[in-house]
Amino acid sequence: MKKLFSTTLIFYAVLLFAQDISITDFDYQATNTESPISNVFEGDLPQVGKSKPIENERFSSMVLKDRLAALNNKTPFDVPYNATVERFIRLYLRDNKTAISNLMDRANYYFPIFEQYLDKYDLPLEIKYLAVVESALLPTAKSHAGAKGIWQFMYHTGKEYGLNVTSYVDERNDPLRATEAACNYLKDLYERFGDWDLALAAYNSGPGNVNKAIRRSGGKRNYWNIRQYLPSETSSYVPAFYAMFYLFEYGEAHRIYPNTIEIDYFDTDTLHINEKLSFNQVEKRTGIPYKFIASLNPQYKLGIIPYQKNKNYVLALPKNAIDKFLSSSPTTESNMKSKELPKHIIPTAKNSYVVQALDNLPKISKKFGISLQQLKAWNGLQTDFLIEGQRLVITDKDAEKHIAVKINPVKTNNTTAKPQTFKNYTVKKGDSLFIISKKFPNVSISQLRNWNNIWGVSYVEPGTKLKILTTAE
């Protein structure tokens, strides 16, 4: 999958995403303002909790080597000590520790989600640090190549692993659904390569590029031995992962602490929604600001939870707002303009006619005793073009009675009308509609066409059965 960053820029990009945004924006009682960086955690930047100044910190390469060795002993990953990993770690420590502090803020909310699914699929819990490199823990992150979400799934890979994308919902942005998909994908990659470093490299650049690097290296299967044959972005990807692993595990040793947060994952709960519901309506029912609701539910692209039969969508809310939501009455959408409905009449079996071969609008309007303008207006037609099989509205009144009068006119007089019924007539050789009409009293060619829907036909094949309305004898 294509990711956000390439080569050493991957480190700086994560840093830039992280340095100005704090998860304290989850505090929905605070006043939020727009942030110049587009992400889910928008708001004023709190100044509390920044990295404490370091006095006489003794951090040597040997200290780093020992710490990485300690990490290696507690994980299935092969945590290396080499110049590349050390360089990445020192870049972060040198340039901006506040960025790491803000990443730790987000981790307080998202890491419990990751650990829950990693444990479910028996994967190393340290994989949670991969999402930091992928998206800086921003669930609405989007790469230049189109990868989206906290785990940066491309569209087709996301669909392959069960992530649904519609005009309303993008499950790549759903922390729960996307994390489960990432677990399945990483599990498949590990089973394929049998090595976690290669699995991470394949997650970044695709299995094909890893296989190609293995072939170009002469069959070597250690990441550090094939790194030079991988895309430049992937050559920085695994070192960035190990650097992030170290910085989170040994943050306190470098005086790096998460800021104080107002909410974590365990303070929230979810509801199943089976109605169309907007974030504006949720805000009115709970008092929680729209932006905060959006931050907890980033998968809904338009701020609307859609309705779909036999499918429940999930709404995440703070636990202390659940009862208020459930006890409040549903609200209508007052701040959205109601859509203007079209003036066309909806065709039904009773008020419409199915276009036959050789039909045209003048013929149809004449047939049903309506004007050409009415026919066009009722059907929203701008041209005279018709296609066989389409259905046209031919009345705006009581459809059944209106059509019956037009198609089956019955002459009446002052005498008692005799009962009428349809009889079948089999066309003989030499018959024409004119000849047939003369065989029955008070039957016209137009009536024969109406009764049998044979407009536009001048010749009737012998053997054809025609319906003829006639007085019962």
Buried (B, 14 or more C-beta within 10 A) or exposed (E): BBBBBBBBBBBBBBBBBBBBBBBBBBBBEBEBEEBEBEBBBBBBBBEEBBBEEEEEEEBEEEEBEEBBEEBBEEBEBEBBBEEBBBEBBBBBBEBBBBBBBBBBBBBBBBBEBBBEBBEEBEBEEBBBBBBBBBBBBBBBBBBEEEBBBBBBBBBEBBBBBEBBBEEBBBBBBBBBBBBBBBBBBBBBBBEBBEBBBBBBBBBBBBBEBBBBBBEEBEEBBEBBEBBEBBBEBBBBBBBBBBBBBBBBBBBEBBBBBBBBBBBBBEEBEBBEBEEBBBBBBBBBBBEBBBBBBBBBBBBBBEBBBBBEEEEEBBBBBBEEBBEBBEEBEEBEBEEEEEEEEEEEBEBEEEBBBEBBEEBBBEBBBEBBEBEBEBBBBBBEBEEEEBEEEEBBBBBEEEBEEBBEEBBEEEEEEEEEEEEEEEEEBEBEEEBEBEEBBEEBEEBEEBBBBBBBEBBEBEEBEEEBEBEBBBEEE
